[in-house]
Amino acid sequence: MTRADFYDWLIAKGCTIEPLTPGTRGNVIKIKSPRSNSYVYYNTPIDDRPVKCYSVCNICHQLYVDVPEECKKFEELATFIKNKHYPNK
């Protein structure tokens, strides 16, 4: 999955994109969840570079959206790591 594919997936799932304030340095956007006050910061540019499936699962879990079919094989691993190392989140 490329960055552009993942970005399109998040938009299709109802996430909203918020650019950071003009005084902030860096190439980052804020992606907000459609179901909660959760958000993640995501690096730009949105291009054809690949995104690791574990990262896709982790971000989808943080935003409470479905994981794309092509990355579902890593969903169990992402859940295991979250429960073991970040049990309170």
C-alpha positions in Angstrom: 0.0 0.0 0.0 1.4 3.4 -0.9 1.0 6.6 1.1 -1.5 7.9 -1.5 -3.6 4.7 -1.2 -3.6 4.9 2.5 -4.5 8.6 2.5 -7.4 7.8 0.2 -8.5 4.9 2.5 -8.6 7.2 5.5 -10.6 9.9 3.6 -13.1 7.2 2.4 -13.5 6.1 6.0 -14.6 9.6 7.1 -11.3 10.9 8.6 -10.7 14.6 8.2 -7.4 16.3 7.4 -6.2 19.3 9.3 -3.0 21.2 8.3 -0.9 22.4 11.1 -0.6 26.1 12.0 1.6 28.2 9.6 4.2 28.8 12.3 4.8 25.0 12.7 7.8 23.7 10.8 7.8 20.4 9.0 5.8 18.4 6.5 3.1 16.9 8.7 -0.7 16.9 8.6 -3.2 16.0 11.4 -5.7 13.3 10.6 -8.7 13.2 12.8 -10.9 10.2 13.5 -14.6 10.3 12.4 -15.7 8.4 15.6 -13.8 10.0 18.5 -11.4 12.8 19.4 -8.5 10.7 18.3 -5.9 11.9 15.8 -2.5 11.0 14.4 0.2 13.1 12.7 1.1 11.8 9.3 4.2 12.8 7.2 3.8 14.3 3.8 4.2 14.3 0.9 1.4 11.9 0.0 3.1 10.0 -2.8 3.8 6.6 -4.1 6.2 5.5 -1.3 5.1 2.3 0.4 3.7 2.2 3.9 4.4 -0.8 6.1 1.3 -2.8 6.9 2.1 -2.7 10.7 2.0 1.1 10.5 -1.3 1.0 8.6 -2.8 -1.3 11.3 -1.5 0.9 14.1 -2.8 4.1 12.6 -6.2 2.5 11.8 -6.6 1.3 15.4 -5.7 4.7 16.7 -8.3 6.3 14.5 -11.0 3.6 15.1 -11.3 2.8 11.4 -11.3 -0.5 9.5 -7.9 -1.9 8.4 -7.5 -2.4 4.7 -7.8 -6.0 3.5 -4.2 -6.1 2.2 -2.9 -5.3 5.7 -5.2 -7.5 7.8 -2.5 -10.2 8.2 -0.6 -7.8 10.5 -3.6 -6.7 12.6 -3.1 -9.5 15.1 0.5 -8.5 15.6 -0.4 -4.8 16.0 -3.0 -5.7 18.6 -0.5 -8.0 20.5 2.2 -5.3 20.6 -0.3 -2.6 21.7 -1.7 -4.8 24.5 1.8 -5.9 25.7 3.6 -2.5 25.6 0.8 0.0 25.8 -2.0 -1.7 27.9 -3.5 1.6 29.1 -4.2 3.1 25.7 
